[in-house]
Amino acid sequence: MSVHVTTGIGKLYDKEAPDFPVASINFNLLETEANKYVKGKWWGDFSVGGELKHAGNYIIHFEDSRKGECIVIPNTESSSKKNKTWFYHFNGRSGLSRK
């Protein structure tokens, strides 16, 4: 099983109000390919210029036109109020699809 790594920019949307983006993000996406034994998985981390109002269910839109639902949790060890950069982890809950 191999892991594919992608970095880039994207948009984060609240799952409950998906019409407007919550934040622009710089992401690191890691994903595995599905095979006959396991489903494909995706996860990673991202940084934003401001703190998110809550952790939980979000939809990420990546710059290559893929999107997916994920759970977002804060990375409190790396976030810094002084530098105004906040870091978060995400775990995919559904497959990635094209817009």
C-alpha positions as CSV (number, residue, x, y, z in Angstrom):
1,M,0.0,0.0,0.0
2,S,1.4,3.4,-0.9
3,V,0.6,6.8,0.4
4,H,0.2,9.8,-1.9
5,V,1.0,13.2,-0.6
6,T,-0.4,16.4,-2.1
7,T,0.0,20.0,-0.9
8,G,-1.8,23.1,-2.0
9,I,-4.6,25.5,-1.2
10,G,-8.3,25.0,-0.8
11,K,-11.5,26.1,0.9
12,L,-13.1,24.9,4.0
13,Y,-16.9,24.9,4.3
14,D,-19.1,24.2,7.3
15,K,-21.2,21.1,6.6
16,E,-24.3,22.8,8.2
17,A,-23.9,25.9,6.0
18,P,-22.1,24.9,2.8
19,D,-22.9,28.0,0.7
20,F,-20.0,30.2,1.9
21,P,-16.4,29.2,2.7
22,V,-15.4,29.4,6.4
23,A,-11.7,29.7,5.5
24,S,-9.0,29.5,2.9
25,I,-6.5,26.8,3.8
26,N,-3.0,25.6,3.0
27,F,-3.2,21.8,3.2
28,N,-1.1,18.7,3.3
29,L,-3.3,15.7,2.0
30,L,-2.3,12.1,2.5
31,E,-4.3,9.4,0.8
32,T,-4.2,5.7,0.1
33,E,-5.7,3.9,-2.9
34,A,-8.5,1.5,-2.5
35,N,-8.0,-2.1,-3.5
36,K,-10.1,-5.3,-3.1
37,Y,-9.1,-5.6,0.6
38,V,-9.5,-2.0,1.9
39,K,-11.2,1.2,1.1
40,G,-9.2,4.3,0.1
41,K,-8.5,6.7,3.0
42,W,-7.5,10.3,3.2
43,W,-6.4,12.6,6.0
44,G,-3.9,15.4,6.6
45,D,-3.5,18.8,8.1
46,F,-4.0,22.5,7.2
47,S,-3.2,25.9,8.4
48,V,-5.4,29.0,8.5
49,G,-4.9,32.7,9.4
50,G,-7.6,32.6,12.1
51,E,-9.1,30.3,14.7
52,L,-12.1,28.2,13.6
53,K,-15.2,28.7,15.7
54,H,-15.6,25.0,16.3
55,A,-14.1,21.6,15.5
56,G,-16.3,19.1,13.8
57,N,-17.9,18.3,10.5
58,Y,-16.6,20.3,7.5
59,I,-16.4,19.9,3.7
60,I,-13.0,20.5,2.1
61,H,-12.6,21.7,-1.5
62,F,-9.1,21.1,-2.9
63,E,-7.6,23.1,-5.7
64,D,-7.7,20.1,-8.1
65,S,-11.6,20.2,-7.9
66,R,-11.9,17.3,-5.5
67,K,-14.0,17.6,-2.4
68,G,-15.0,15.5,0.6
69,E,-16.6,15.5,4.0
70,C,-14.2,15.4,7.0
71,I,-13.8,15.8,10.7
72,V,-11.6,18.7,11.8
73,I,-9.7,18.8,15.1
74,P,-7.3,21.4,16.4
75,N,-3.6,20.8,16.6
76,T,-3.0,22.7,19.8
77,E,0.8,21.9,19.9
78,S,1.5,23.8,16.7
79,S,-1.1,26.7,16.8
80,S,0.2,30.1,17.8
81,K,-1.9,33.1,18.7
82,K,1.3,35.2,18.6
83,N,1.9,34.4,14.9
84,K,-1.9,34.2,14.1
85,T,-1.5,30.9,12.4
86,W,-3.8,28.0,13.5
87,F,-3.1,24.3,12.6
88,Y,-5.7,21.6,12.3
89,H,-5.9,17.9,11.5
90,F,-8.6,16.4,9.3
91,N,-9.8,12.8,8.7
92,G,-11.9,12.0,5.6
93,R,-15.4,10.6,6.3
94,S,-16.4,9.9,2.7
95,G,-14.7,9.3,-0.6
96,L,-13.2,12.3,-2.5
97,S,-15.3,13.3,-5.4
98,R,-15.0,15.8,-8.2
99,K,-17.2,18.9,-7.9
